[in-house]
Structures are given as C-alpha cells and as structure tokens.
C-alpha cells in the first residue's frame, strides 16, 4: 500500500516516516464531535456514514509498526471520521490497518492519515474482509466451545456436501465458489476437515 516510505506531502515534516497502525481495540464515545448528536454505540448501522459528515471520539488501542523498529502498542483518544467506520456500528474492527505518519521518536509521535485511508480504492473491501474474518473467528470459538453444536453442524454438512458437489458437476455452481464455501466453513469450524479434503479430492479426480 506504499505506507513504508518517507512522506513527500506538504503537511509532513522533513523527517516524517510512513508506517502502519493496526487496530487492537476501538471504543466509541457517546457524542459525535461537532454535531451534538447522541449515538447508541451498540447499533449495527452508522447513519452518519451515509450522510458523510462528523467524526466520532474513540479510545483506540493501536499496534504501531514502523520500519526498523519493534512493534509497540499505544492507547489514546482519536477523532475518527464517521465514514471510516462504515456500517460496522461506530467501531473500527480489530485487525484493521491504518496508515500513519511518524513525526518523532516517541511512541505517541504519529498522526493517522485519514485522507490516505479514506481515499484508498481498496478501503471498503479491506474493511469488510477484516469484519468477516473477525466474525469467522468468533463463530469458530463459539462452535469449538460447544461440542454438541459442532457435531450437529458437521452432520448437516455431511448431508449437504453431495448436493453442493452435484451443483458443481451440473454447472449450477463453480468450483471456485464451492472451494470458497468449504474454506469458510472450515475457518469457522463448522465442517469436518477430513470430509472437506475428501470432497475436494473427489472433484479434483473428476477434473472439476
């Protein structure tokens, strides 16, 4: 993404360095900065994202990754543009990478480059991918903690696999789509890995 280079922007100091901060925790405060609007941070949608205005006070814990230095963690208050949280309520999901500019040697000597982040053509896809991965990990943890539920899910998938494989054979579904669904189920621990491997081997043998 080009963050690991010296910045040439007019707003940067001569010795500023591009780096990355990974969100570890994000907690939105109750008011939108400059609007006086009271928010319910537990809601799933962020209506201000559609309106495209305002920023939201957050307490962010960030893992800062600077070239040539060991990663370090910083917790501090930030004004987060409402557009940056998308439809993920008012939160930035853990694992999201934000471009930053280091302006000095201390751990808090950096600024988040919201203009760079919001202008990235891959921003929404990356955001949605991080949210999906977090949901997958949460599902996996829940399923693994409930053996009876996992056994039920594995049994259901054993019944569904022949139907899904026949859809590939008939051309109603693509092999790529089949593999993606199976990989998602594996990632969330909802499918027996041995069954998944056997189904893929079968389709491979059939040239699909």
Secondary structure by P-SEA (a helix, b strand, c coil): cccccccccccccccbbbbbbbbcbbbbccccccccccccccccccccccccbbbbbbbccccccccccccbbbbbbbbccccccccccccccccbbbbbbbccccccccccaaaaaaaccaaaaaaaaaaaaaaaaaaaaaaaacaaaaaaaaaaaaaaaaaaaaaaaaccccaaaaaaaaaaaaaaccccaaaaaaaaaaaaaacc
